[in-house]
Amino acid sequence: MMRFSTRARGATTAMTVVVGSLLLSACNPKDELLSPQQPGVISPSATNSPTAADALYVGALGRFKASLNGGGNNTEALWNFEALFTDELRSSDTFTQRNDADQRNTQTNDGVLTPIYQAVQQARGRARDAINALKQFDQSATGKADTGEMYMMMGMLEMSLSEVFCNGIPFGETVNGIPQYTAPISDSLGLRLAITRYDTAATFLTGTDAGAAAVKNALAIARGRSLVDVGDFAGAAAAVAAVPTSFQYNFDYSITTINNEWWIMGTSVKRYTAGDSTDVAGPILNAIPFVRLNDPRVSITDTKTKGEDNVSEFFQVNNWGQDDPTPPLTGIDARLIEAEAKLRGSDIAGMMTILNALRAAPPGC
């Protein structure tokens, strides 16, 4: 043992250096020793299962909600920007993009509107990804219903784009990471495309459970809305006839996930104030005076304060709380679609019967 110690002191040091050198030469500390144990990039093989297909479905629903009503991060989405443009709400903000939308003077390179458009198109892609995964890995009753809901989601997004933007929207997709570009189409064709998605959705919604029934009702309203957009009022009324007036298909919110963007942009940060027919600059022509008329459809509080711009009067809209669900499709829509069909058929009495019934007993929304 003494012999080993005497001889080995230098030998051991030398061997340690050699072995250490070999170890270091065999790896890159930056790439290997410090690499994360749970890398953020998920390989395609990790998504090849029913569980992964369900995760894609849930993720797509989240993108659906965020693309229409924001991601809870003080940045508006399609609905919110649309409300500024149509005078449902007014800008009480300093951002020129919001003020431009409020004045119907949106620029072609608008820095707020561009990502809104992109988010809706990307949500379409997420629905397509979920559809492909569900078809391959989960064709159980639940998987089929989820596939139908994803087709409905695609149709609603295509309908929304066609309703909001001018003619010339391309509806391409990405296949295996490669964009498949398509020619821009008219809004009318975009709405027809949405209707074909609804047709496909219906072929998957064959279940009779409560979940499938709810998606069927939502699908009927989405179809009715698109049919109204293309002028088929009788077809639209027929599509929604079986939908209960109390029905709601909700976007849900919570403190642990994301807050309702309507509440954030209004109550929380005061960038949006209630629409009205006057402002500090004077009368607003062709605007519904929600505040001045005390419109019963809109709960408004005059806060006696200024908006984010420190100039505009801030009228707080109370329709949406911090975590209140917001339905993109309701039975109220179904009744209004029927009322529109009555009007187009010159059945004024029938239209008023529907409207008066809603006024007499307004469903919660």
Buried (B, 14 or more C-beta within 10 A) or exposed (E): EEEEEEEEEEEEEEEEEEEEEEEEEEEEEEEEEEEEEEEEEEEEEEBEBBEBBBBBBEEBBBBBBBBBBBBBEEBBBBBBBBBBBBBBBBBBBEBBBBBBBBBEEBEEEBEBBEEBBEBBBBBBBBBBBBBBBBBEBBBEBBBBBBBBBBBBBBBBBBBBBBBBBEEEBEBBBEEEEEEEEEEEBEBEBBBBBBBEBBEBBBEBBEBEEEBBBBBBBBBBBBBBBBBBBBEBBEBBBBBBEEBEBEBBBBBBBEEEEBBBBBBBBBBBBBBBBBBBBEBEEEEBEEBBBBBEEEBEEBEBEEBEEBBBBEEBBBBBBEBBEBBBBBBBBBBBBBBBBBBBBBBBEEBEEBBBEBBEEBEEEEBEB
